Amino acid sequence: MKPIMKRCNLEEAAGLLYRLGFSFSLLFLMFSSSFVKKLLLDGPAYRILFLLPLFLLLLSEALRFLFLREYRLSDLLSWALILFSSYLSIRNDQRALIHGFLLIYGARKQDIRRLFRIAALLLSAGAFSVVLLSFFGIILYQIGEKDGILRHSMGFSYPLVLPAYLLTITMLSLLLLSPQEEAGGTAVPAGKAGESGPAQPLGGWGRLLLSLLLFFNLTVHRWCIGDLSRGMSLLFLLLFLYLSTRLSKKTEKLLSVLDRLSLLSYPLCFLLSLAAAFFYRPGAGGWLGRLNSLLNRRIEYSQLSLFRYGFGLFSRRISWVGAGTDLNGTAVPGQYDYVDNVYLSVLQRYGLLFTLLSLFLLFLAMRYCCRRRWRLALYFFALLSFHGLLEDKIYLIEYNTLLLLIGPAFSEFLVELEICAGKRRQKQEYRIRP
């Protein structure tokens, strides 16, 4: 009995350390995208906030490796991917991405819904506190910036940051309201085993939450110019309401086909991004020219960047010029050439190998949702793949917390490989030789 009790206590300790690291990481990443970062750069507080979550996450894994003996040969492959990705991020001066890699890997042993609940609460509280600091003039007083700039960005370093967080909060809230079956190893009853049942009627708190999300998504554009994120949030709400109704058998068959097509959304958007950038001809007109004008010249900038910087097998540091503001709230000078497409942005910054690896991991995560019939998460993944054509930040864990599903999905895939390899060896052992 004592060894069992000891193991349970160690598992609880490892899980608690991970959740603490997860919480501190989200807060660190959120405050790093706001003017609060300006207050932390002058002392050791910024380095402590950066290193503390990493220490907690690594300590959680150390407990599993040293005492719980849960590590297998496949875990070495996972750590090789983490180290490779971290190396590319450091080369590109994106050290904060190391938090995301460790969070995704550690999520393989966690209750994903519980992590989503923590993320929704922390992102809501963090965003609300930054906005309050802005409106009450606390940040304004500390950094001495102009009132108009701070009001325009609601306390964040760029006007579109708050809508991006609001989009994430909307997505997480709807996933938590969804009764779909399971995600990341913890089952949530929904109809028969292996099937997604119709949603239960929303209670008073659920209706209140939906009303608040709708209200904020309709009004936040006034301050933050977040049409794109606002539109995506409304699509999330409509999709949630549609899937929450009882579906007919014909509709269910159609959605089953759509489930499988959704698995190809990220590779398809990647190929579309490359094709649009290569085949676009400046001033040639046509439907591609009209589309470029509709997208505020995003295709033109993508082509310009590809021809100017190219891309390689591994990462390279590229300093695009944007039309945003720096940490001091002043406009960035120079000619605008920023790439808002996440696929081309990642391709040029981190290289072809990392891009293909990311597409494969995203496919595994969507396959994981499809197998568990967690249809809402699957379709949110698909919507975000098209959102990535016009937005370059959805590869960040604080803007796309669905990425946590990569952890259990990749872990499951490695177990499947081990089982297949074991069966193959077993067949060879019993093979009758002539």
Residue pairs with C-beta under 8 A, 6 or more apart in sequence:
7 68
10 63
10 67
10 68
11 68
13 63
14 60
14 61
14 63
14 64
14 68
14 109
15 60
15 109
15 110
17 56
17 57
17 59
17 60
17 63
18 56
18 57
18 60
18 106
18 109
18 110
19 110
19 114
19 115
19 118
20 56
21 53
21 54
21 55
21 56
21 57
21 60
21 102
21 103
21 106
22 53
22 57
22 103
22 106
22 115
22 118
22 119
23 118
23 122
24 49
24 52
24 53
24 56
25 53
25 57
25 99
25 103
25 397
26 118
26 119
26 122
26 123
26 126
26 397
26 398
27 49
27 122
27 126
28 49
28 50
28 53
28 96
28 99
29 96
29 99
29 396
29 397
29 398
30 122
30 123
30 126
30 127
30 130
30 165
30 398
31 37
31 40
31 49
31 126
31 130
32 96
33 156
33 157
33 158
33 161
33 398
34 130
34 155
34 156
34 157
34 161
35 130
35 133
35 134
35 139
35 143
35 145
35 150
35 153
35 155
35 156
35 157
35 327
35 329
36 130
36 133
36 139
36 155
37 46
37 157
37 327
38 139
38 142
38 143
38 327
38 328
39 139
39 142
39 143
40 46
40 49
41 327
50 95
50 96
53 99
54 98
54 99
54 102
57 99
57 102
57 103
57 106
58 102
60 106
61 105
61 106
64 70
64 71
64 109
65 71
70 109
72 418
73 418
74 411
74 414
74 415
74 417
74 418
77 414
78 105
78 410
78 411
78 414
79 105
81 101
81 357
82 101
82 102
82 105
84 354
85 97
85 101
85 354
86 97
86 98
86 101
88 314
88 315
88 350
88 351
88 354
89 95
89 97
89 98
89 101
89 315
89 350
90 98
91 315
91 316
91 317
92 315
92 316
92 317
92 349
92 350
93 317
94 349
97 396
99 397
100 396
100 397
100 403
103 397
103 404
104 397
104 403
104 404
104 406
104 407
105 407
106 407
107 115
107 184
107 404
107 405
107 406
107 407
107 408
108 184
108 407
108 408
108 410
108 411
109 185
110 184
110 185
110 407
111 184
111 185
111 186
112 183
112 184
112 185
112 186
112 404
112 405
112 408
113 175
113 176
113 183
113 184
113 186
113 188
114 186
115 184
115 401
115 404
116 172
116 175
116 176
116 401
116 404
117 172
117 176
119 168
119 172
119 401
120 169
120 172
120 173
120 176
123 165
123 168
123 169
123 172
123 398
124 169
126 165
127 162
127 165
127 166
127 169
130 139
130 154
130 155
130 156
131 154
131 155
131 162
133 139
133 155
134 140
134 150
134 151
134 153
134 154
134 155
135 155
139 150
139 155
140 147
140 150
143 328
143 329
145 328
145 329
146 329
149 325
149 329
149 330
150 329
151 223
152 159
152 223
152 224
153 159
153 161
153 162
153 224
153 325
153 329
154 162
154 223
154 224
156 162
157 324
157 325
157 326
157 327
158 324
158 325
159 223
159 224
159 225
159 226
159 324
160 224
160 225
160 226
160 228
160 229
161 224
162 220
162 223
162 224
162 226
163 220
163 221
163 224
163 226
163 228
163 229
163 230
164 226
164 229
164 391
164 393
164 399
165 398
165 399
166 216
166 217
166 220
166 226
166 229
166 233
167 229
167 232
167 233
167 236
167 399
168 398
168 399
168 400
168 401
169 213
170 213
170 217
170 233
170 236
170 237
171 233
171 236
171 380
171 401
171 402
172 401
173 209
173 213
174 213
174 236
174 237
174 240
174 376
174 380
175 376
175 377
175 380
177 199
177 202
177 206
177 209
177 210
177 240
178 199
178 240
178 243
178 244
178 374
178 376
178 377
179 188
179 189
179 190
179 197
179 199
179 200
180 188
180 190
180 196
180 372
180 373
180 374
180 375
180 376
180 377
181 187
181 188
181 189
181 190
181 191
181 194
181 195
181 196
181 372
181 373
181 374
182 188
182 372
182 374
183 369
183 372
183 374
183 377
183 405
183 408
184 404
184 405
184 407
184 408
185 408
190 196
190 197
190 373
191 197
191 198
194 373
195 373
196 373
196 374
196 375
198 244
198 245
198 246
198 247
199 243
199 244
199 245
202 210
202 244
210 237
213 233
213 237
214 234
214 237
217 230
217 233
217 234
217 237
218 230
220 226
220 230
221 227
221 230
228 387
228 390
228 391
229 391
232 383
232 384
232 387
235 383
236 380
236 383
239 376
239 379
239 380
239 383
240 376
243 375
243 376
243 379
247 255
255 375
259 370
259 375
259 378
260 370
262 366
262 370
262 378
262 379
262 381
262 382
263 363
263 366
263 367
263 370
265 366
265 381
265 382
265 385
265 386
266 359
266 362
266 363
266 366
266 385
266 388
267 359
267 363
268 385
269 343
269 385
269 386
269 388
269 389
270 343
270 355
270 359
272 389
273 302
273 341
273 343
273 344
273 389
274 343
274 344
276 288
276 291
276 299
276 302
277 299
277 302
277 303
277 306
277 344
278 303
278 306
279 288
280 288
280 289
280 292
280 299
280 300
280 303
281 288
281 289
282 300
282 303
283 289
288 299
291 299
292 298
292 299
292 300
295 390
298 340
298 341
298 390
301 336
301 337
301 338
301 339
301 340
302 339
302 341
302 344
304 337
305 318
305 320
305 337
305 339
305 344
305 348
306 344
306 348
308 337
309 316
309 318
309 348
310 348
311 347
311 348
311 351
311 352
312 351
312 352
313 351
313 352
313 353
314 350
314 351
314 353
314 354
315 349
315 350
315 351
315 354
316 348
316 349
316 351
317 349
318 348
318 349
320 337
320 338
320 339
321 332
321 334
321 335
321 336
321 337
321 338
322 332
322 336
322 338
323 331
323 332
323 336
323 338
324 331
324 332
325 331
325 332
326 332
338 392
339 345
339 348
339 392
340 390
340 391
340 392
341 388
341 389
341 390
341 392
342 388
342 389
342 391
342 392
342 393
342 394
342 395
343 355
343 388
343 389
345 392
346 354
346 355
346 358
346 395
347 355
358 395
361 406
361 409
361 410
362 381
362 385
362 406
364 406
364 409
364 410
364 413
365 381
365 402
365 403
365 405
365 406
365 409
366 378
366 381
366 382
367 409
368 405
368 408
368 409
368 412
369 375
369 377
369 378
369 381
369 405
370 378
377 402
377 405
380 402
381 402
384 394
384 400
384 402
387 394
388 394
388 395
393 399
394 400
395 403
397 403
397 404
